[in-house]
Amino acid sequence: MIRAVRFGPFAAGEHTYARELWTGIPDDSLTILDRGFQASNILIPLHKGGRNRHWLVRVRADTKEKVVKRFGPNDTLVQFTISAATRRKEPSLPLHWQVRCLRYKHREGREQRLLTSLLDPVQDPAQKLIALYHERWEVEMSFDELKADMLERHVPIRSQTPEGVRQELWGILLAYNLVRGEMERVADDANVSPLRISFVASYRYIRDEFLWCAIASPGAISGHLERLRQHRALFVLPPRRSHRAYPRQRKRRMSQYPPNRRRNTTTTLN
């Protein structure tokens, strides 16, 4: 489910809108972020703005840290020095910033690093946090469901005024959450995780049912939703095959000429 959203003019960056979301993050929680949000003026307010609010973020490639303490071979307490320019903008930030750094090898062989505000290696083991970070990709599936399935890859915004754009965006997000809410109820009835419920099948079924509701009496809507839940077997997916791997590859640019693929050739001289 989409808990909260912020958007606005493109003159403001995503860091600005992200910080507006921090007040909605509950206590006793862990927020998983993309490496584009690795910044002291983003992560420190998130951590300090509530009780027991923590974060987990992937490290940018150009990050250099000072090791303060070693918890294990690939688990360390590190320290960053916050620049004077950043502290001038936000005087509440400290001079130094200590966080935990986790190193691990991706299954493709590349080394990855994570930073987190969870500093206790006993209470929060490194392998548990590493596995948890990869749950962040669930949000990418949500983007695909919104753009490819609900909007069918069409240009999503048709309004010509700022107020109309806001209204249309909220309408899209509300429709998405309504579908997700029904998926959760179907999952409860089927006694499976909501991740095992097909968004595409649920969305198309609800869309078709509500087309009939347009010519039916308002009291018929609950009956249509009840039929959806009774057909829960249509929406349950098989367990995920998490062992499969699909390495990222650079997409080849389109060209009118055939690709020049070099081949190993052997020339024999007689």
C-alpha positions in Angstrom: 0.0 0.0 0.0 1.1 3.6 -0.7 1.3 5.2 2.8 2.2 8.8 1.8 3.2 10.8 -1.3 4.7 14.2 -1.9 5.1 15.8 -5.3 5.2 19.3 -6.8 7.0 21.6 -9.3 10.2 20.1 -10.8 12.1 23.2 -9.6 12.4 21.4 -6.2 14.5 18.2 -6.0 13.4 14.8 -4.7 15.4 15.4 -1.4 13.1 18.3 -0.6 9.9 16.3 -1.1 11.4 13.2 0.7 12.0 15.3 3.9 8.3 16.3 3.9 7.5 12.5 4.3 9.7 12.0 7.4 6.9 13.3 9.8 4.7 10.4 8.6 7.2 7.7 9.4 6.1 5.8 12.5 8.3 5.1 15.6 10.0 1.7 15.9 10.5 1.4 12.1 13.2 0.9 9.5 13.2 2.9 6.3 15.0 1.5 3.3 16.3 4.1 0.9 18.0 4.3 -2.5 21.7 5.4 -2.5 20.6 8.8 -4.0 19.4 9.6 -0.4 22.8 9.0 1.2 23.2 12.4 2.8 23.6 13.6 6.4 21.0 16.3 6.1 18.5 13.6 4.9 19.3 10.6 7.1 20.1 12.3 10.5 16.7 14.1 10.6 14.9 10.9 9.7 16.7 9.1 12.6 16.3 11.9 15.2 12.8 12.9 14.3 11.1 10.1 16.2 11.6 7.2 18.7 13.7 4.3 17.5 13.4 5.3 13.8 16.2 3.8 11.7 17.3 3.7 8.1 19.2 1.4 5.7 20.8 2.8 2.5 23.1 1.5 -0.2 26.5 3.3 -0.4 27.5 5.5 -3.3 30.6 4.4 -5.1 32.6 7.5 -4.3 32.0 7.3 -0.5 35.1 7.2 1.7 34.8 6.5 5.4 37.0 6.2 8.4 36.8 2.9 10.3 36.2 3.4 14.1 35.5 -0.2 15.3 35.2 -3.7 13.7 32.3 -5.9 14.7 33.3 -8.6 12.2 35.3 -9.1 8.9 32.7 -7.2 6.9 30.8 -5.3 9.6 32.3 -2.0 10.9 31.5 1.2 12.7 32.6 4.1 10.5 32.7 7.8 10.8 32.1 10.6 8.3 33.0 14.3 8.7 30.1 16.6 7.7 31.3 19.4 5.5 31.2 23.0 6.8 29.0 24.0 3.9 26.3 21.5 4.9 26.5 22.5 8.6 26.1 26.2 7.6 22.8 25.3 5.9 21.8 23.2 8.9 23.6 24.2 12.1 21.9 21.4 14.1 24.0 18.8 12.3 27.1 17.4 14.2 30.7 17.7 13.0 31.1 13.9 12.9 28.6 11.2 12.1 29.0 7.6 13.1 27.1 4.8 11.3 27.4 1.1 10.6 28.9 -0.2 7.3 28.2 -3.7 5.9 30.1 -5.2 3.0 29.0 -8.2 1.1 29.4 -9.8 -2.3 26.5 -9.7 -4.7 25.7 -13.0 -6.4 27.1 -11.5 -9.6 30.4 -11.1 -7.9 30.4 -7.3 -7.3 31.1 -6.0 -3.8 28.3 -3.9 -2.3 28.2 -1.7 0.8 25.3 -0.7 3.0 25.0 2.0 5.7 22.6 1.8 8.6 21.8 3.6 11.8 21.3 0.2 13.5 24.6 0.0 15.4 24.1 -3.2 17.5 25.5 -6.2 15.5 23.9 -8.7 18.0 20.4 -7.4 17.9 20.6 -6.7 14.1 22.9 -9.2 12.4 24.5 -8.2 9.2 23.1 -11.0 7.1 19.6 -10.1 8.2 20.0 -6.5 7.2 21.6 -7.4 3.9 18.7 -9.7 3.0 16.2 -7.0 4.1 17.7 -4.4 1.9 16.8 -6.3 -1.2 13.1 -6.0 -0.3 13.4 -2.4 -1.4 12.9 -3.6 -5.0 9.2 -4.3 -4.2 8.6 -0.6 -4.8 10.0 -1.0 -8.4 7.2 -3.6 -9.0 4.7 -1.0 -7.8 6.0 1.5 -10.3 5.6 -1.1 -13.0 2.0 -1.9 -11.9 1.1 1.8 -11.9 2.7 2.6 -15.3 2.4 -0.6 -17.3 -0.7 -2.2 -16.0 -3.0 0.6 -14.8 -2.0 3.3 -17.2 -1.1 0.8 -20.0 2.1 2.8 -20.8 0.1 5.8 -22.0 1.1 9.3 -21.0 -0.4 9.4 -17.5 -1.0 13.2 -17.1 -3.6 14.7 -19.5 -4.5 17.8 -17.4 -3.2 21.2 -18.6 -3.3 23.0 -15.2 -1.3 22.4 -12.0 -4.4 21.8 -10.0 -5.7 19.3 -12.6 -2.3 17.5 -12.5 -2.5 17.2 -8.8 -6.1 15.9 -8.9 -5.2 13.3 -11.6 -2.2 12.0 -9.7 -4.2 11.6 -6.5 -6.9 9.8 -8.4 -4.3 7.3 -9.9 -2.8 6.7 -6.4 -6.1 6.2 -4.7 -7.2 3.7 -7.4 -4.0 1.8 -6.9 -4.6 1.6 -3.1 -8.2 0.5 -3.6 -6.9 -2.5 -5.7 -4.2 -3.2 -3.2 -6.8 -3.2 -0.4 -8.9 -5.8 -2.1 -5.7 -7.9 -2.8 -5.0 -7.9 1.0 -8.5 -9.1 1.8 -8.2 -11.9 -0.9 -4.8 -12.8 0.7 -6.4 -13.1 4.1 -9.2 -15.3 2.8 -6.6 -17.5 1.0 -4.2 -17.5 4.0 -1.2 -16.4 1.9 1.0 -13.4 1.8 -0.3 -10.4 -0.2 2.8 -10.7 -2.3 1.3 -14.0 -3.6 -1.7 -12.2 -5.1 -1.5 -11.1 -8.8 -2.0 -7.4 -9.2 -2.7 -7.7 -12.9 -5.5 -10.3 -12.4 -7.0 -8.3 -9.5 -6.9 -5.0 -11.3 -8.5 -6.3 -14.4 -11.2 -8.2 -12.5 -12.1 -5.1 -10.4 -12.1 -2.9 -13.5 -14.5 -5.2 -15.4 -16.8 -5.6 -12.4 -17.0 -1.8 -11.9 -17.9 -1.4 -15.6 -21.0 -3.4 -14.7 -21.6 -1.3 -11.6 -22.0 1.8 -13.8 -25.4 0.5 -14.9 -26.3 -1.3 -11.7 -27.7 0.0 -8.4 -25.3 1.4 -5.8 -26.2 -1.5 -3.5 -24.8 -4.0 -6.0 -21.1 -2.9 -5.5 -20.6 -5.0 -2.3 -21.9 -8.1 -4.1 -19.4 -7.6 -6.9 -16.6 -7.3 -4.4 -17.8 -10.4 -2.6 -17.7 -12.4 -5.9 -14.1 -11.2 -6.4 -13.1 -12.7 -3.0 -14.9 -15.9 -3.7 -12.8 -16.4 -6.9 -9.6 -16.0 -4.9 -8.0 -19.0 -6.6 -7.8 -17.0 -9.8 -5.5 -14.5 -8.2 -3.0 -16.6 -6.1 0.4 -16.9 -7.7 2.9 -19.8 -7.2 5.7 -19.2 -4.7 8.5 -17.0 -5.9 11.6 -18.6 -7.4 14.0 -16.3 -5.7 17.0 -18.3 -6.7 16.7 -17.1 -10.3 19.1 -14.3 -11.3 18.8 -11.9 -14.2 22.0 -9.7 -14.3 21.5 -6.2 -15.6 22.8 -5.5 -19.1 23.3 -2.3 -21.0 20.7 -1.9 -23.7 22.1 -1.7 -27.2 21.3 1.6 -29.0 19.0 1.3 -32.0 20.8 1.6 -35.3 20.0 1.1 -39.0 23.2 -0.9 -39.4 23.6 -4.5 -38.3 25.7 -5.1 -35.2 29.4 -5.7 -35.9 30.0 -8.8 -33.7 33.6 -9.8 -33.6 34.2 -13.5 -33.9 37.3 -15.5 -33.1 38.6 -16.8 -36.4 41.5 -19.1 -37.2 43.5 -18.8 -40.5 45.4 -21.8 -41.8 48.2 -21.2 -44.2 49.2 -24.1 -46.5 
